[in-house]
Amino acid sequence: MTIDLKGRLALVTGASRGIGYATALELAKAGAHVIACARTVGGLEDLDDAIKAVGGTATLVPFDLTDMAMIDQLGGHIYERWGKLDIAVLNAGILGVISPIGHVEAKVFDKVMTINVTATWRMIRSLDPLLTKSDQGRALILSSGAAHKCRPFWGPYSASKAAVEALARTWAAETQRLPLRILSVDPGATRTAMRAQAVPGEDPATLPQPAEIAAKLLPLVGPDQTETGKLFVVREGKIVDYRMPV
C-alpha cells in the first residue's frame, strides 16, 4: 500500500533511534515534513541526513521530555510556524529497571512515570489543538504487550504503558465526532536498545528491525485510517486489531 503524505506535517518523539527514527524516516519517504523530537542531538542529525538522502525534509527539535515547560511551548511554536499538525507519533519512552516491585527505587519509578506517562499527557495537551485543526488529524501512541501481560519484574514499565493506553482511549472518546483519529499500537519485540536492556540474553538476530515495524505503522496514520480508540499489535509482520475489553 502506498501512503501519500505530501503536504502533511508529522511530529515524532524519540526520533533519534529505534522505532522513532525509522518511523520518522518512513513518514518523510511518504512526503510528510517531519518534526523530529529527541534528546540526542547526534541521532537527530543522523536522521536529518537520512531524510535528506530520500528527498525529504525535517525540523529537528532537541529536548528532554522531562522539560515540561518545553513540551507546553512546543504546540505554540508549531502553531506560529505552521498553524496546525496533521500527525503525531508519541513514541518516546524508557524501560526503567527489571526488578521486583518492592525493590524499585522511588526515583526510578518516578522517572518512568514522568517520561512515559506525564510527558505523554503533556504532549497530548500541547498538540491536541493543532491536530484538531487538521482535516485528517492522526495520533499514534506507542504501547507494549507489557501493559496487558503484567509479567513479573516489569511493574513500572507495565503500569506506564497501561496508563498511556488509557489516555489514548479517553482522548479518542472525547474527539470521536471530530476528524481526529487516535490509536495505540504495540509494536512487539523489536531489535532496539531498550529490548536489549530488557532481555539481555536474547539473540537480536531473531527480532525484526525497527524499519520493518515502521513500515507497518505508516498506514495507521494515513488518510485512509478511520478507526479511533483502538489498540493494534504487530505480530509476525502483520498488524492485528486487538479488541479492548468493554
Buried (B, 14 or more C-beta within 10 A) or exposed (E): EEBEBEEBBBBBBBBBBBBBBBBBBBBBBBBBBBBBBBBBEEBBBBBBEBBEEEEBEBBBBBBBBEBBEBBEEBBEBBBEEBEBBBBBBBBBBBBBBBBEEEEBEEEBBEBBBBBBBBBBBBBBEBBBBBBBBBEBBBBBBBBBBBBBEEEEBBBBBBBBBBBBBEBBBEBBEEBEEEBBBBBBBBBBBBBBEBBEEBEEEEEEEEBBBBBBBBBBBBBBBBBEBEEBBBBBBBBEEEBEEBEEEE
